[in-house]
């Protein structure tokens, strides 16, 4: 089956961009696990993954994004397209949080303010959040093996 790949990516990326506004307005200057209710998962390196993000990014969004599979039935190619769009959409959502958040300035992106998640560093200089190359890697693997 031929899928409208660009439309799927656009729809998911637009939703993730909208989510960056939601998170920016809800979290303000309290990203990730800071001042959140509920439990949190302790990760290696002293990082935490809060219940809020678990239910949003692991349960709710994948459930919504999988609706096309529920409608047309299981299709590996469609799954790959959705996975690629979602894994890159997560990068868009996170990055734009710093652009649209009314309480955070973009120049804080490379400061101690963002020490709540791991970074790729050269020396002590932050290059980019570790999740960004992971998201791109997952997207490329998905494209190559599932839908190219």
C-alpha positions as CSV (number, residue, x, y, z in Angstrom):
1,X,0.0,0.0,0.0
2,X,1.2,3.5,-0.8
3,X,1.2,5.8,2.3
4,X,1.2,9.6,2.2
5,X,4.6,9.8,4.1
6,X,5.0,13.6,4.0
7,X,1.4,14.1,5.2
8,X,2.0,11.7,8.1
9,X,5.3,13.4,9.1
10,X,3.7,16.8,8.8
11,X,0.7,15.8,11.0
12,X,2.8,14.2,13.7
13,X,5.4,17.0,13.6
14,X,2.6,19.7,13.8
15,X,1.1,17.8,16.8
16,X,4.5,17.7,18.5
17,X,5.1,21.4,17.8
18,X,1.7,22.1,19.5
19,X,2.7,19.9,22.4
20,X,5.8,22.1,22.9
21,X,3.5,25.0,23.6
22,X,1.4,22.9,26.0
23,X,4.5,21.8,27.9
24,X,6.0,25.3,27.9
25,X,2.9,26.8,29.4
26,X,2.3,23.9,31.9
27,X,5.9,23.4,33.0
28,X,7.2,27.0,32.8
29,X,10.6,26.9,34.6
30,X,10.0,23.4,36.1
31,X,10.9,21.0,33.3
32,X,11.0,17.2,33.5
33,X,10.7,15.9,37.1
34,X,11.0,19.3,38.8
35,X,7.9,20.0,41.0
36,X,5.8,17.2,39.3
37,X,3.3,15.1,41.2
38,X,3.6,11.3,41.2
39,X,6.4,8.8,41.0
40,X,9.5,9.1,38.9
41,X,11.8,6.5,37.5
42,X,15.5,6.9,38.5
43,X,17.7,6.5,35.5
44,X,21.5,6.0,35.3
45,X,23.5,9.2,35.8
46,X,21.2,10.7,38.4
47,X,18.4,11.5,35.9
48,X,14.7,10.9,36.5
49,X,11.8,10.2,34.2
50,X,8.6,11.5,35.8
51,X,5.2,9.8,35.7
52,X,3.9,12.7,33.7
53,X,6.3,12.1,30.9
54,X,5.8,8.3,31.1
55,X,2.1,8.6,30.5
56,X,2.4,11.3,27.9
57,X,5.3,10.0,25.7
58,X,5.2,6.2,26.4
59,X,1.5,5.6,26.7
60,X,-0.7,8.4,25.3
61,X,1.1,9.6,22.2
62,X,2.1,6.2,20.9
63,X,-1.5,5.1,21.4
64,X,-2.8,8.0,19.4
65,X,-0.1,7.7,16.7
66,X,-1.0,4.0,16.3
67,X,-4.6,4.8,15.3
68,X,-3.8,4.4,11.6
69,X,-2.6,0.9,12.3
70,X,-5.8,0.1,14.2
71,X,-7.8,1.4,11.2
72,X,-6.0,-0.3,8.3
73,X,-4.5,-3.3,10.3
74,X,-1.0,-4.2,11.0
75,X,1.5,-3.0,8.4
76,X,5.2,-3.0,9.0
77,X,5.8,-0.2,6.5
78,X,3.2,2.0,8.2
79,X,4.6,1.2,11.6
80,X,8.0,2.3,10.3
81,X,6.7,5.5,9.0
82,X,4.9,6.3,12.2
83,X,8.0,5.4,14.3
84,X,10.3,7.6,12.2
85,X,7.9,10.5,12.4
86,X,7.4,10.1,16.2
87,X,11.1,9.7,17.0
88,X,12.0,12.8,15.1
89,X,8.8,14.6,16.4
90,X,10.1,14.1,19.9
91,X,13.2,16.2,19.0
92,X,11.0,18.9,17.5
93,X,8.8,19.0,20.7
94,X,11.8,19.2,23.0
95,X,13.7,21.8,21.0
96,X,10.7,24.1,20.5
97,X,9.9,24.0,24.2
98,X,12.8,26.4,24.5
99,X,11.6,28.7,21.8
100,X,7.9,28.9,22.8
101,X,8.1,28.7,26.6
102,X,7.2,32.1,28.0
103,X,9.2,31.4,31.2
104,X,12.4,30.1,29.6
105,X,14.8,31.8,27.2
106,X,16.4,29.9,24.3
107,X,19.9,31.0,25.5
108,X,19.3,28.8,28.5
109,X,19.3,25.7,26.3
110,X,23.1,25.1,26.7
111,X,23.2,26.1,30.4
112,X,22.9,24.2,33.7
113,X,19.1,24.7,33.4
114,X,19.0,21.7,31.1
115,X,21.0,19.4,33.3
116,X,17.8,17.3,33.9
117,X,18.7,15.1,30.9
118,X,22.0,13.8,29.5
119,X,23.9,15.6,26.8
120,X,26.4,14.8,24.1
121,X,29.5,16.8,25.2
122,X,32.9,17.7,23.9
123,X,34.9,18.3,27.0
124,X,32.5,20.2,29.3
125,X,30.7,21.9,26.4
126,X,27.2,20.8,25.7
127,X,26.7,19.9,22.0
128,X,23.1,18.5,22.0
129,X,20.8,16.5,24.2
130,X,21.5,12.7,24.0
131,X,17.9,12.1,23.0
132,X,18.4,14.0,19.7
133,X,20.9,11.6,18.1
134,X,19.0,8.6,19.5
135,X,15.8,9.9,17.9
136,X,17.5,10.4,14.6
137,X,19.2,7.0,14.8
138,X,15.9,5.3,15.5
139,X,14.2,7.2,12.7
140,X,17.0,6.2,10.2
141,X,16.9,2.6,11.3
142,X,13.2,2.5,11.0
143,X,13.3,4.0,7.5
144,X,16.1,1.7,6.3
145,X,14.7,-1.5,7.7
146,X,10.9,-0.9,7.7
147,X,9.8,1.5,5.0
148,X,12.6,2.5,2.5
